[in-house]
Amino acid sequence: MSVVIITGAAGLIGSMLRPRLARPGRTLRLLDIAPLAAGPGEEAVIHLAGIPGEASWPRILQTNINGGYVAFEAARRAGTPRVIFASSNHAVGFTPRSAFPVPDYAFPAPDTNYGVSKAATEALAAMYHHRYGLDTICLRILSCFPRPANVRMLSTWLSPDDAGRLFEACLTAERPGFRVAFGVSANTRGGWVSLAEARALGYRPQDDAEAYAAEIIAEAGDPQPDTDPVLRYLGGEFTLPDAQVPQA
């Protein structure tokens, strides 16, 4: 009986992953501060999960960075052989369009406090692999939602089913070591990031945001990458000069 711990299991991605990672002979142990109703093969406990967007530095430090340390250290002490960390494209959000596709191991260029927390926890993942021998995989997830919501997501969408395929590949890859990979679907308008490392782990994306393109473009108009500031960098709206970065 294998046990997979999912932190933030009540959140958007956690809720989408739970049914997609359920397998006979596998227990999903769910951790979150939000109320949970455990289903068959699931065990629910309470845990402080990460803030899923921008917040003040004290909150990001305590919840995301210190919380990341606690998660890796707990895994080490428990003898857990593998940790899969849900990182974000915002760890490299200020990568310009001229540098697309962004390489898997691109040096951090965070766009917010939130992005800094993802880069910091990626560094923890590297340290816990090299010092303690854990297999650690950092997934720089782009836009994981039930469906793409805007023009940018026609390029950055990660479908729920492809998210399940990606995490399953990370769970079952043989001795992956330390890896950094991007999480995105096989979008026709993709090419923003590398998928080489994800594919090396066994990920085979099947979904395409293009199925929603006509509807989104009819509402928002055609993408204008040369003039739209949201399309200037990988991090989208998080990189705008007037992006809301809380101070307290």
Biotite code that builds the C-alpha atoms (Angstrom):
import biotite.structure as struc

atoms = struc.array([
    struc.Atom([0.000, 0.000, 0.000], chain_id="A", res_id=1, res_name="MET", atom_name="CA", element="C"),
    struc.Atom([1.617, 3.253, -1.133], chain_id="A", res_id=2, res_name="SER", atom_name="CA", element="C"),
    struc.Atom([0.806, 6.551, 0.560], chain_id="A", res_id=3, res_name="VAL", atom_name="CA", element="C"),
    struc.Atom([0.819, 9.897, -1.283], chain_id="A", res_id=4, res_name="VAL", atom_name="CA", element="C"),
    struc.Atom([0.588, 13.061, 0.809], chain_id="A", res_id=5, res_name="ILE", atom_name="CA", element="C"),
    struc.Atom([-1.110, 16.025, -0.895], chain_id="A", res_id=6, res_name="ILE", atom_name="CA", element="C"),
    struc.Atom([-0.753, 19.374, 0.869], chain_id="A", res_id=7, res_name="THR", atom_name="CA", element="C"),
    struc.Atom([-3.330, 21.989, -0.001], chain_id="A", res_id=8, res_name="GLY", atom_name="CA", element="C"),
    struc.Atom([-5.672, 19.141, -0.894], chain_id="A", res_id=9, res_name="ALA", atom_name="CA", element="C"),
    struc.Atom([-8.796, 21.305, -0.511], chain_id="A", res_id=10, res_name="ALA", atom_name="CA", element="C"),
    struc.Atom([-7.506, 23.914, -2.982], chain_id="A", res_id=11, res_name="GLY", atom_name="CA", element="C"),
    struc.Atom([-8.182, 24.197, -6.692], chain_id="A", res_id=12, res_name="LEU", atom_name="CA", element="C"),
    struc.Atom([-5.343, 21.987, -7.951], chain_id="A", res_id=13, res_name="ILE", atom_name="CA", element="C"),
    struc.Atom([-5.565, 19.603, -5.004], chain_id="A", res_id=14, res_name="GLY", atom_name="CA", element="C"),
    struc.Atom([-9.271, 19.078, -5.605], chain_id="A", res_id=15, res_name="SER", atom_name="CA", element="C"),
    struc.Atom([-8.638, 18.344, -9.289], chain_id="A", res_id=16, res_name="MET", atom_name="CA", element="C"),
    struc.Atom([-5.757, 15.967, -8.573], chain_id="A", res_id=17, res_name="LEU", atom_name="CA", element="C"),
    struc.Atom([-7.399, 13.807, -5.916], chain_id="A", res_id=18, res_name="ARG", atom_name="CA", element="C"),
    struc.Atom([-9.728, 11.815, -8.208], chain_id="A", res_id=19, res_name="PRO", atom_name="CA", element="C"),
    struc.Atom([-7.068, 11.687, -10.919], chain_id="A", res_id=20, res_name="ARG", atom_name="CA", element="C"),
    struc.Atom([-4.377, 10.226, -8.665], chain_id="A", res_id=21, res_name="LEU", atom_name="CA", element="C"),
    struc.Atom([-6.615, 7.697, -6.886], chain_id="A", res_id=22, res_name="ALA", atom_name="CA", element="C"),
    struc.Atom([-5.497, 4.127, -7.596], chain_id="A", res_id=23, res_name="ARG", atom_name="CA", element="C"),
    struc.Atom([-6.155, 0.696, -6.093], chain_id="A", res_id=24, res_name="PRO", atom_name="CA", element="C"),
    struc.Atom([-3.497, 0.076, -3.468], chain_id="A", res_id=25, res_name="GLY", atom_name="CA", element="C"),
    struc.Atom([-2.717, 3.798, -3.033], chain_id="A", res_id=26, res_name="ARG", atom_name="CA", element="C"),
    struc.Atom([-3.777, 5.947, -0.090], chain_id="A", res_id=27, res_name="THR", atom_name="CA", element="C"),
    struc.Atom([-4.017, 9.709, -0.550], chain_id="A", res_id=28, res_name="LEU", atom_name="CA", element="C"),
    struc.Atom([-3.273, 11.478, 2.730], chain_id="A", res_id=29, res_name="ARG", atom_name="CA", element="C"),
    struc.Atom([-4.815, 14.941, 2.523], chain_id="A", res_id=30, res_name="LEU", atom_name="CA", element="C"),
    struc.Atom([-3.388, 17.978, 4.322], chain_id="A", res_id=31, res_name="LEU", atom_name="CA", element="C"),
    struc.Atom([-5.000, 21.423, 4.472], chain_id="A", res_id=32, res_name="ASP", atom_name="CA", element="C"),
    struc.Atom([-6.223, 24.091, 6.868], chain_id="A", res_id=33, res_name="ILE", atom_name="CA", element="C"),
    struc.Atom([-9.594, 24.067, 5.090], chain_id="A", res_id=34, res_name="ALA", atom_name="CA", element="C"),
    struc.Atom([-12.307, 21.525, 5.975], chain_id="A", res_id=35, res_name="PRO", atom_name="CA", element="C"),
    struc.Atom([-12.039, 18.272, 4.028], chain_id="A", res_id=36, res_name="LEU", atom_name="CA", element="C"),
    struc.Atom([-14.380, 15.374, 3.428], chain_id="A", res_id=37, res_name="ALA", atom_name="CA", element="C"),
    struc.Atom([-12.250, 12.284, 2.889], chain_id="A", res_id=38, res_name="ALA", atom_name="CA", element="C"),
    struc.Atom([-13.393, 9.889, 0.192], chain_id="A", res_id=39, res_name="GLY", atom_name="CA", element="C"),
    struc.Atom([-12.543, 6.199, -0.279], chain_id="A", res_id=40, res_name="PRO", atom_name="CA", element="C"),
    struc.Atom([-8.814, 5.615, 0.018], chain_id="A", res_id=41, res_name="GLY", atom_name="CA", element="C"),
    struc.Atom([-8.250, 9.111, 1.462], chain_id="A", res_id=42, res_name="GLU", atom_name="CA", element="C"),
    struc.Atom([-7.200, 10.222, 4.933], chain_id="A", res_id=43, res_name="GLU", atom_name="CA", element="C"),
    struc.Atom([-7.741, 13.841, 5.966], chain_id="A", res_id=44, res_name="ALA", atom_name="CA", element="C"),
    struc.Atom([-5.675, 15.753, 8.545], chain_id="A", res_id=45, res_name="VAL", atom_name="CA", element="C"),
    struc.Atom([-4.980, 19.454, 9.188], chain_id="A", res_id=46, res_name="ILE", atom_name="CA", element="C"),
    struc.Atom([-1.945, 21.185, 7.715], chain_id="A", res_id=47, res_name="HIS", atom_name="CA", element="C"),
    struc.Atom([-0.885, 24.771, 6.849], chain_id="A", res_id=48, res_name="LEU", atom_name="CA", element="C"),
    struc.Atom([-0.813, 24.846, 3.057], chain_id="A", res_id=49, res_name="ALA", atom_name="CA", element="C"),
    struc.Atom([0.804, 27.524, 0.890], chain_id="A", res_id=50, res_name="GLY", atom_name="CA", element="C"),
    struc.Atom([-0.733, 30.847, -0.131], chain_id="A", res_id=51, res_name="ILE", atom_name="CA", element="C"),
    struc.Atom([-1.677, 30.376, -3.828], chain_id="A", res_id=52, res_name="PRO", atom_name="CA", element="C"),
    struc.Atom([-1.052, 33.966, -4.937], chain_id="A", res_id=53, res_name="GLY", atom_name="CA", element="C"),
    struc.Atom([0.510, 37.278, -3.957], chain_id="A", res_id=54, res_name="GLU", atom_name="CA", element="C"),
    struc.Atom([0.519, 38.404, -0.310], chain_id="A", res_id=55, res_name="ALA", atom_name="CA", element="C"),
    struc.Atom([2.609, 40.496, 2.054], chain_id="A", res_id=56, res_name="SER", atom_name="CA", element="C"),
    struc.Atom([6.191, 39.410, 2.725], chain_id="A", res_id=57, res_name="TRP", atom_name="CA", element="C"),
    struc.Atom([5.544, 38.304, 6.347], chain_id="A", res_id=58, res_name="PRO", atom_name="CA", element="C"),
    struc.Atom([2.673, 36.060, 5.232], chain_id="A", res_id=59, res_name="ARG", atom_name="CA", element="C"),
    struc.Atom([4.623, 34.647, 2.277], chain_id="A", res_id=60, res_name="ILE", atom_name="CA", element="C"),
    struc.Atom([7.672, 34.024, 4.471], chain_id="A", res_id=61, res_name="LEU", atom_name="CA", element="C"),
    struc.Atom([5.743, 32.248, 7.190], chain_id="A", res_id=62, res_name="GLN", atom_name="CA", element="C"),
    struc.Atom([3.355, 30.212, 5.081], chain_id="A", res_id=63, res_name="THR", atom_name="CA", element="C"),
    struc.Atom([5.125, 29.491, 1.806], chain_id="A", res_id=64, res_name="ASN", atom_name="CA", element="C"),
    struc.Atom([8.842, 29.558, 2.596], chain_id="A", res_id=65, res_name="ILE", atom_name="CA", element="C"),
    struc.Atom([8.852, 28.340, 6.195], chain_id="A", res_id=66, res_name="ASN", atom_name="CA", element="C"),
    struc.Atom([6.008, 25.984, 5.288], chain_id="A", res_id=67, res_name="GLY", atom_name="CA", element="C"),
    struc.Atom([8.095, 24.580, 2.435], chain_id="A", res_id=68, res_name="GLY", atom_name="CA", element="C"),
    struc.Atom([10.984, 23.940, 4.813], chain_id="A", res_id=69, res_name="TYR", atom_name="CA", element="C"),
    struc.Atom([8.665, 22.163, 7.252], chain_id="A", res_id=70, res_name="VAL", atom_name="CA", element="C"),
    struc.Atom([7.307, 19.932, 4.474], chain_id="A", res_id=71, res_name="ALA", atom_name="CA", element="C"),
    struc.Atom([10.766, 18.887, 3.236], chain_id="A", res_id=72, res_name="PHE", atom_name="CA", element="C"),
    struc.Atom([12.154, 18.415, 6.726], chain_id="A", res_id=73, res_name="GLU", atom_name="CA", element="C"),
    struc.Atom([9.145, 16.326, 7.757], chain_id="A", res_id=74, res_name="ALA", atom_name="CA", element="C"),
    struc.Atom([9.634, 14.175, 4.656], chain_id="A", res_id=75, res_name="ALA", atom_name="CA", element="C"),
    struc.Atom([13.301, 13.686, 5.511], chain_id="A", res_id=76, res_name="ARG", atom_name="CA", element="C"),
    struc.Atom([12.586, 12.722, 9.113], chain_id="A", res_id=77, res_name="ARG", atom_name="CA", element="C"),
    struc.Atom([9.842, 10.314, 8.060], chain_id="A", res_id=78, res_name="ALA", atom_name="CA", element="C"),
    struc.Atom([12.058, 8.634, 5.466], chain_id="A", res_id=79, res_name="GLY", atom_name="CA", element="C"),
    struc.Atom([9.809, 9.702, 2.579], chain_id="A", res_id=80, res_name="THR", atom_name="CA", element="C"),
    struc.Atom([11.745, 8.949, -0.620], chain_id="A", res_id=81, res_name="PRO", atom_name="CA", element="C"),
    struc.Atom([10.125, 11.504, -2.936], chain_id="A", res_id=82, res_name="ARG", atom_name="CA", element="C"),
    struc.Atom([8.668, 15.015, -2.748], chain_id="A", res_id=83, res_name="VAL", atom_name="CA", element="C"),
    struc.Atom([6.861, 16.665, -5.663], chain_id="A", res_id=84, res_name="ILE", atom_name="CA", element="C"),
    struc.Atom([6.676, 20.417, -5.197], chain_id="A", res_id=85, res_name="PHE", atom_name="CA", element="C"),
    struc.Atom([4.047, 22.497, -6.975], chain_id="A", res_id=86, res_name="ALA", atom_name="CA", element="C"),
    struc.Atom([6.203, 25.419, -8.049], chain_id="A", res_id=87, res_name="SER", atom_name="CA", element="C"),
    struc.Atom([5.048, 28.076, -10.499], chain_id="A", res_id=88, res_name="SER", atom_name="CA", element="C"),
    struc.Atom([5.945, 29.925, -13.670], chain_id="A", res_id=89, res_name="ASN", atom_name="CA", element="C"),
    struc.Atom([6.104, 32.981, -11.372], chain_id="A", res_id=90, res_name="HIS", atom_name="CA", element="C"),
    struc.Atom([9.494, 31.728, -10.141], chain_id="A", res_id=91, res_name="ALA", atom_name="CA", element="C"),
    struc.Atom([10.715, 32.846, -13.572], chain_id="A", res_id=92, res_name="VAL", atom_name="CA", element="C"),
    struc.Atom([7.907, 35.296, -14.310], chain_id="A", res_id=93, res_name="GLY", atom_name="CA", element="C"),
    struc.Atom([10.138, 38.103, -15.573], chain_id="A", res_id=94, res_name="PHE", atom_name="CA", element="C"),
    struc.Atom([11.521, 35.941, -18.373], chain_id="A", res_id=95, res_name="THR", atom_name="CA", element="C"),
    struc.Atom([10.805, 38.001, -21.534], chain_id="A", res_id=96, res_name="PRO", atom_name="CA", element="C"),
    struc.Atom([9.020, 36.730, -24.606], chain_id="A", res_id=97, res_name="ARG", atom_name="CA", element="C"),
    struc.Atom([12.325, 36.984, -26.503], chain_id="A", res_id=98, res_name="SER", atom_name="CA", element="C"),
    struc.Atom([13.635, 34.113, -24.355], chain_id="A", res_id=99, res_name="ALA", atom_name="CA", element="C"),
    struc.Atom([10.717, 31.734, -25.064], chain_id="A", res_id=100, res_name="PHE", atom_name="CA", element="C"),
    struc.Atom([10.629, 28.788, -24.812], chain_id="A", res_id=101, res_name="PRO", atom_name="CA", element="C"),
    struc.Atom([11.874, 29.147, -21.242], chain_id="A", res_id=102, res_name="VAL", atom_name="CA", element="C"),
    struc.Atom([14.349, 26.337, -20.419], chain_id="A", res_id=103, res_name="PRO", atom_name="CA", element="C"),
    struc.Atom([13.394, 23.874, -17.695], chain_id="A", res_id=104, res_name="ASP", atom_name="CA", element="C"),
    struc.Atom([16.177, 24.971, -15.353], chain_id="A", res_id=105, res_name="TYR", atom_name="CA", element="C"),
    struc.Atom([16.005, 28.692, -16.136], chain_id="A", res_id=106, res_name="ALA", atom_name="CA", element="C"),
    struc.Atom([17.587, 30.786, -13.374], chain_id="A", res_id=107, res_name="PHE", atom_name="CA", element="C"),
    struc.Atom([14.971, 32.393, -11.100], chain_id="A", res_id=108, res_name="PRO", atom_name="CA", element="C"),
    struc.Atom([13.459, 35.684, -12.248], chain_id="A", res_id=109, res_name="ALA", atom_name="CA", element="C"),
    struc.Atom([10.537, 35.958, -9.802], chain_id="A", res_id=110, res_name="PRO", atom_name="CA", element="C"),
    struc.Atom([7.838, 38.533, -10.406], chain_id="A", res_id=111, res_name="ASP", atom_name="CA", element="C"),
    struc.Atom([6.360, 38.826, -6.889], chain_id="A", res_id=112, res_name="THR", atom_name="CA", element="C"),
    struc.Atom([6.826, 37.781, -3.268], chain_id="A", res_id=113, res_name="ASN", atom_name="CA", element="C"),
    struc.Atom([4.877, 34.689, -4.293], chain_id="A", res_id=114, res_name="TYR", atom_name="CA", element="C"),
    struc.Atom([7.358, 33.985, -7.096], chain_id="A", res_id=115, res_name="GLY", atom_name="CA", element="C"),
    struc.Atom([10.272, 34.417, -4.679], chain_id="A", res_id=116, res_name="VAL", atom_name="CA", element="C"),
    struc.Atom([8.700, 31.815, -2.389], chain_id="A", res_id=117, res_name="SER", atom_name="CA", element="C"),
    struc.Atom([8.549, 29.330, -5.241], chain_id="A", res_id=118, res_name="LYS", atom_name="CA", element="C"),
    struc.Atom([12.196, 29.949, -6.175], chain_id="A", res_id=119, res_name="ALA", atom_name="CA", element="C"),
    struc.Atom([13.235, 29.587, -2.532], chain_id="A", res_id=120, res_name="ALA", atom_name="CA", element="C"),
    struc.Atom([11.410, 26.303, -2.152], chain_id="A", res_id=121, res_name="THR", atom_name="CA", element="C"),
    struc.Atom([12.951, 25.019, -5.376], chain_id="A", res_id=122, res_name="GLU", atom_name="CA", element="C"),
    struc.Atom([16.321, 25.728, -3.732], chain_id="A", res_id=123, res_name="ALA", atom_name="CA", element="C"),
    struc.Atom([15.215, 23.722, -0.698], chain_id="A", res_id=124, res_name="LEU", atom_name="CA", element="C"),
    struc.Atom([14.249, 20.864, -3.022], chain_id="A", res_id=125, res_name="ALA", atom_name="CA", element="C"),
    struc.Atom([17.738, 20.898, -4.529], chain_id="A", res_id=126, res_name="ALA", atom_name="CA", element="C"),
    struc.Atom([19.395, 20.926, -1.098], chain_id="A", res_id=127, res_name="MET", atom_name="CA", element="C"),
    struc.Atom([17.260, 18.073, 0.223], chain_id="A", res_id=128, res_name="TYR", atom_name="CA", element="C"),
    struc.Atom([18.192, 15.995, -2.807], chain_id="A", res_id=129, res_name="HIS", atom_name="CA", element="C"),
    struc.Atom([21.924, 16.678, -2.808], chain_id="A", res_id=130, res_name="HIS", atom_name="CA", element="C"),
    struc.Atom([22.395, 16.563, 0.977], chain_id="A", res_id=131, res_name="ARG", atom_name="CA", element="C"),
    struc.Atom([19.868, 13.921, 2.002], chain_id="A", res_id=132, res_name="TYR", atom_name="CA", element="C"),
    struc.Atom([19.200, 11.901, -1.151], chain_id="A", res_id=133, res_name="GLY", atom_name="CA", element="C"),
    struc.Atom([15.476, 12.611, -1.548], chain_id="A", res_id=134, res_name="LEU", atom_name="CA", element="C"),
    struc.Atom([14.050, 12.485, -5.040], chain_id="A", res_id=135, res_name="ASP", atom_name="CA", element="C"),
    struc.Atom([12.642, 15.995, -5.497], chain_id="A", res_id=136, res_name="THR", atom_name="CA", element="C"),
    struc.Atom([10.686, 17.277, -8.494], chain_id="A", res_id=137, res_name="ILE", atom_name="CA", element="C"),
    struc.Atom([9.699, 20.929, -8.882], chain_id="A", res_id=138, res_name="CYS", atom_name="CA", element="C"),
    struc.Atom([6.822, 21.522, -11.289], chain_id="A", res_id=139, res_name="LEU", atom_name="CA", element="C"),
    struc.Atom([6.653, 25.090, -12.583], chain_id="A", res_id=140, res_name="ARG", atom_name="CA", element="C"),
    struc.Atom([2.918, 25.035, -13.219], chain_id="A", res_id=141, res_name="ILE", atom_name="CA", element="C"),
    struc.Atom([1.465, 27.656, -15.555], chain_id="A", res_id=142, res_name="LEU", atom_name="CA", element="C"),
    struc.Atom([-2.352, 28.133, -15.587], chain_id="A", res_id=143, res_name="SER", atom_name="CA", element="C"),
    struc.Atom([-4.113, 25.126, -14.070], chain_id="A", res_id=144, res_name="CYS", atom_name="CA", element="C"),
    struc.Atom([-7.871, 25.710, -14.207], chain_id="A", res_id=145, res_name="PHE", atom_name="CA", element="C"),
    struc.Atom([-10.906, 23.729, -15.346], chain_id="A", res_id=146, res_name="PRO", atom_name="CA", element="C"),
    struc.Atom([-10.798, 25.726, -18.606], chain_id="A", res_id=147, res_name="ARG", atom_name="CA", element="C"),
    struc.Atom([-8.730, 28.631, -20.000], chain_id="A", res_id=148, res_name="PRO", atom_name="CA", element="C"),
    struc.Atom([-10.161, 31.975, -18.882], chain_id="A", res_id=149, res_name="ALA", atom_name="CA", element="C"),
    struc.Atom([-8.409, 34.507, -21.128], chain_id="A", res_id=150, res_name="ASN", atom_name="CA", element="C"),
    struc.Atom([-6.196, 34.975, -24.184], chain_id="A", res_id=151, res_name="VAL", atom_name="CA", element="C"),
    struc.Atom([-2.974, 34.332, -22.257], chain_id="A", res_id=152, res_name="ARG", atom_name="CA", element="C"),
    struc.Atom([-4.258, 30.949, -21.096], chain_id="A", res_id=153, res_name="MET", atom_name="CA", element="C"),
    struc.Atom([-4.610, 29.818, -24.702], chain_id="A", res_id=154, res_name="LEU", atom_name="CA", element="C"),
    struc.Atom([-0.817, 29.416, -24.398], chain_id="A", res_id=155, res_name="SER", atom_name="CA", element="C"),
    struc.Atom([-0.392, 28.636, -20.684], chain_id="A", res_id=156, res_name="THR", atom_name="CA", element="C"),
    struc.Atom([-3.314, 26.348, -19.821], chain_id="A", res_id=157, res_name="TRP", atom_name="CA", element="C"),
    struc.Atom([-2.716, 23.092, -17.936], chain_id="A", res_id=158, res_name="LEU", atom_name="CA", element="C"),
    struc.Atom([-5.929, 21.076, -18.043], chain_id="A", res_id=159, res_name="SER", atom_name="CA", element="C"),
    struc.Atom([-7.079, 19.107, -14.988], chain_id="A", res_id=160, res_name="PRO", atom_name="CA", element="C"),
    struc.Atom([-6.578, 15.805, -16.816], chain_id="A", res_id=161, res_name="ASP", atom_name="CA", element="C"),
    struc.Atom([-3.094, 16.778, -17.977], chain_id="A", res_id=162, res_name="ASP", atom_name="CA", element="C"),
    struc.Atom([-2.280, 17.872, -14.425], chain_id="A", res_id=163, res_name="ALA", atom_name="CA", element="C"),
    struc.Atom([-3.220, 14.362, -13.314], chain_id="A", res_id=164, res_name="GLY", atom_name="CA", element="C"),
    struc.Atom([-0.998, 12.882, -16.035], chain_id="A", res_id=165, res_name="ARG", atom_name="CA", element="C"),
    struc.Atom([1.907, 15.124, -15.032], chain_id="A", res_id=166, res_name="LEU", atom_name="CA", element="C"),
    struc.Atom([1.769, 14.318, -11.320], chain_id="A", res_id=167, res_name="PHE", atom_name="CA", element="C"),
    struc.Atom([1.266, 10.619, -12.025], chain_id="A", res_id=168, res_name="GLU", atom_name="CA", element="C"),
    struc.Atom([4.389, 10.666, -14.196], chain_id="A", res_id=169, res_name="ALA", atom_name="CA", element="C"),
    struc.Atom([6.304, 12.298, -11.335], chain_id="A", res_id=170, res_name="CYS", atom_name="CA", element="C"),
    struc.Atom([5.028, 9.707, -8.858], chain_id="A", res_id=171, res_name="LEU", atom_name="CA", element="C"),
    struc.Atom([6.039, 6.754, -11.027], chain_id="A", res_id=172, res_name="THR", atom_name="CA", element="C"),
    struc.Atom([9.287, 7.914, -12.672], chain_id="A", res_id=173, res_name="ALA", atom_name="CA", element="C"),
    struc.Atom([12.150, 5.675, -11.588], chain_id="A", res_id=174, res_name="GLU", atom_name="CA", element="C"),
    struc.Atom([14.704, 7.463, -9.367], chain_id="A", res_id=175, res_name="ARG", atom_name="CA", element="C"),
    struc.Atom([14.261, 10.922, -10.893], chain_id="A", res_id=176, res_name="PRO", atom_name="CA", element="C"),
    struc.Atom([16.783, 12.693, -8.634], chain_id="A", res_id=177, res_name="GLY", atom_name="CA", element="C"),
    struc.Atom([16.351, 16.477, -8.631], chain_id="A", res_id=178, res_name="PHE", atom_name="CA", element="C"),
    struc.Atom([14.257, 17.812, -11.496], chain_id="A", res_id=179, res_name="ARG", atom_name="CA", element="C"),
    struc.Atom([12.694, 21.113, -12.550], chain_id="A", res_id=180, res_name="VAL", atom_name="CA", element="C"),
    struc.Atom([9.963, 20.835, -15.178], chain_id="A", res_id=181, res_name="ALA", atom_name="CA", element="C"),
    struc.Atom([7.160, 22.975, -16.526], chain_id="A", res_id=182, res_name="PHE", atom_name="CA", element="C"),
    struc.Atom([3.498, 22.006, -16.305], chain_id="A", res_id=183, res_name="GLY", atom_name="CA", element="C"),
    struc.Atom([1.405, 22.951, -19.349], chain_id="A", res_id=184, res_name="VAL", atom_name="CA", element="C"),
    struc.Atom([-0.880, 21.204, -21.812], chain_id="A", res_id=185, res_name="SER", atom_name="CA", element="C"),
    struc.Atom([-0.177, 20.539, -25.500], chain_id="A", res_id=186, res_name="ALA", atom_name="CA", element="C"),
    struc.Atom([-1.587, 23.901, -26.557], chain_id="A", res_id=187, res_name="ASN", atom_name="CA", element="C"),
    struc.Atom([-1.550, 24.851, -30.239], chain_id="A", res_id=188, res_name="THR", atom_name="CA", element="C"),
    struc.Atom([-0.518, 28.371, -29.188], chain_id="A", res_id=189, res_name="ARG", atom_name="CA", element="C"),
    struc.Atom([2.061, 27.056, -26.716], chain_id="A", res_id=190, res_name="GLY", atom_name="CA", element="C"),
    struc.Atom([5.811, 27.099, -27.066], chain_id="A", res_id=191, res_name="GLY", atom_name="CA", element="C"),
    struc.Atom([6.273, 29.478, -24.144], chain_id="A", res_id=192, res_name="TRP", atom_name="CA", element="C"),
    struc.Atom([8.178, 26.946, -22.039], chain_id="A", res_id=193, res_name="VAL", atom_name="CA", element="C"),
    struc.Atom([10.151, 23.773, -22.507], chain_id="A", res_id=194, res_name="SER", atom_name="CA", element="C"),
    struc.Atom([8.393, 20.453, -22.051], chain_id="A", res_id=195, res_name="LEU", atom_name="CA", element="C"),
    struc.Atom([11.564, 18.401, -22.455], chain_id="A", res_id=196, res_name="ALA", atom_name="CA", element="C"),
    struc.Atom([12.035, 17.572, -18.780], chain_id="A", res_id=197, res_name="GLU", atom_name="CA", element="C"),
    struc.Atom([8.351, 16.837, -18.207], chain_id="A", res_id=198, res_name="ALA", atom_name="CA", element="C"),
    struc.Atom([8.383, 14.465, -21.164], chain_id="A", res_id=199, res_name="ARG", atom_name="CA", element="C"),
    struc.Atom([11.575, 12.854, -19.847], chain_id="A", res_id=200, res_name="ALA", atom_name="CA", element="C"),
    struc.Atom([9.655, 12.079, -16.653], chain_id="A", res_id=201, res_name="LEU", atom_name="CA", element="C"),
    struc.Atom([6.990, 10.323, -18.740], chain_id="A", res_id=202, res_name="GLY", atom_name="CA", element="C"),
    struc.Atom([4.425, 13.136, -19.146], chain_id="A", res_id=203, res_name="TYR", atom_name="CA", element="C"),
    struc.Atom([2.356, 12.954, -22.309], chain_id="A", res_id=204, res_name="ARG", atom_name="CA", element="C"),
    struc.Atom([-0.058, 15.917, -22.512], chain_id="A", res_id=205, res_name="PRO", atom_name="CA", element="C"),
    struc.Atom([-3.253, 15.324, -24.457], chain_id="A", res_id=206, res_name="GLN", atom_name="CA", element="C"),
    struc.Atom([-5.347, 18.474, -24.081], chain_id="A", res_id=207, res_name="ASP", atom_name="CA", element="C"),
    struc.Atom([-5.290, 21.732, -26.046], chain_id="A", res_id=208, res_name="ASP", atom_name="CA", element="C"),
    struc.Atom([-6.670, 25.154, -25.079], chain_id="A", res_id=209, res_name="ALA", atom_name="CA", element="C"),
    struc.Atom([-7.446, 25.732, -28.756], chain_id="A", res_id=210, res_name="GLU", atom_name="CA", element="C"),
    struc.Atom([-10.792, 24.055, -28.158], chain_id="A", res_id=211, res_name="ALA", atom_name="CA", element="C"),
    struc.Atom([-11.787, 27.264, -26.346], chain_id="A", res_id=212, res_name="TYR", atom_name="CA", element="C"),
    struc.Atom([-10.022, 29.741, -28.636], chain_id="A", res_id=213, res_name="ALA", atom_name="CA", element="C"),
    struc.Atom([-12.954, 30.866, -30.748], chain_id="A", res_id=214, res_name="ALA", atom_name="CA", element="C"),
    struc.Atom([-15.073, 31.656, -27.699], chain_id="A", res_id=215, res_name="GLU", atom_name="CA", element="C"),
    struc.Atom([-12.291, 33.516, -25.877], chain_id="A", res_id=216, res_name="ILE", atom_name="CA", element="C"),
    struc.Atom([-11.160, 35.526, -28.913], chain_id="A", res_id=217, res_name="ILE", atom_name="CA", element="C"),
    struc.Atom([-14.757, 36.474, -29.744], chain_id="A", res_id=218, res_name="ALA", atom_name="CA", element="C"),
    struc.Atom([-15.000, 38.035, -26.299], chain_id="A", res_id=219, res_name="GLU", atom_name="CA", element="C"),
    struc.Atom([-11.493, 39.475, -25.854], chain_id="A", res_id=220, res_name="ALA", atom_name="CA", element="C"),
    struc.Atom([-10.131, 39.886, -29.377], chain_id="A", res_id=221, res_name="GLY", atom_name="CA", element="C"),
    struc.Atom([-7.043, 38.389, -31.003], chain_id="A", res_id=222, res_name="ASP", atom_name="CA", element="C"),
    struc.Atom([-3.843, 38.213, -28.918], chain_id="A", res_id=223, res_name="PRO", atom_name="CA", element="C"),
    struc.Atom([-1.500, 41.170, -29.492], chain_id="A", res_id=224, res_name="GLN", atom_name="CA", element="C"),
    struc.Atom([1.865, 39.981, -28.152], chain_id="A", res_id=225, res_name="PRO", atom_name="CA", element="C"),
    struc.Atom([3.770, 43.001, -29.484], chain_id="A", res_id=226, res_name="ASP", atom_name="CA", element="C"),
    struc.Atom([1.599, 45.540, -27.668], chain_id="A", res_id=227, res_name="THR", atom_name="CA", element="C"),
    struc.Atom([-0.190, 43.761, -24.815], chain_id="A", res_id=228, res_name="ASP", atom_name="CA", element="C"),
    struc.Atom([1.906, 44.145, -21.610], chain_id="A", res_id=229, res_name="PRO", atom_name="CA", element="C"),
    struc.Atom([0.314, 41.016, -20.160], chain_id="A", res_id=230, res_name="VAL", atom_name="CA", element="C"),
    struc.Atom([1.991, 39.005, -22.933], chain_id="A", res_id=231, res_name="LEU", atom_name="CA", element="C"),
    struc.Atom([5.413, 40.650, -22.575], chain_id="A", res_id=232, res_name="ARG", atom_name="CA", element="C"),
    struc.Atom([6.738, 38.282, -19.909], chain_id="A", res_id=233, res_name="TYR", atom_name="CA", element="C"),
    struc.Atom([5.983, 34.727, -18.837], chain_id="A", res_id=234, res_name="LEU", atom_name="CA", element="C"),
    struc.Atom([4.393, 35.909, -15.571], chain_id="A", res_id=235, res_name="GLY", atom_name="CA", element="C"),
    struc.Atom([1.614, 37.870, -17.263], chain_id="A", res_id=236, res_name="GLY", atom_name="CA", element="C"),
    struc.Atom([-0.318, 40.258, -15.006], chain_id="A", res_id=237, res_name="GLU", atom_name="CA", element="C"),
    struc.Atom([2.032, 39.584, -12.098], chain_id="A", res_id=238, res_name="PHE", atom_name="CA", element="C"),
    struc.Atom([4.745, 41.554, -13.936], chain_id="A", res_id=239, res_name="THR", atom_name="CA", element="C"),
    struc.Atom([2.751, 44.737, -14.549], chain_id="A", res_id=240, res_name="LEU", atom_name="CA", element="C"),
    struc.Atom([4.096, 47.929, -12.909], chain_id="A", res_id=241, res_name="PRO", atom_name="CA", element="C"),
    struc.Atom([0.860, 48.466, -11.008], chain_id="A", res_id=242, res_name="ASP", atom_name="CA", element="C"),
    struc.Atom([0.543, 44.848, -9.855], chain_id="A", res_id=243, res_name="ALA", atom_name="CA", element="C"),
    struc.Atom([-0.802, 44.781, -6.344], chain_id="A", res_id=244, res_name="GLN", atom_name="CA", element="C"),
    struc.Atom([2.015, 43.705, -3.994], chain_id="A", res_id=245, res_name="VAL", atom_name="CA", element="C"),
    struc.Atom([0.756, 43.987, -0.392], chain_id="A", res_id=246, res_name="PRO", atom_name="CA", element="C"),
    struc.Atom([3.103, 45.667, 2.072], chain_id="A", res_id=247, res_name="GLN", atom_name="CA", element="C"),
    struc.Atom([1.617, 44.325, 5.310], chain_id="A", res_id=248, res_name="ALA", atom_name="CA", element="C"),
])
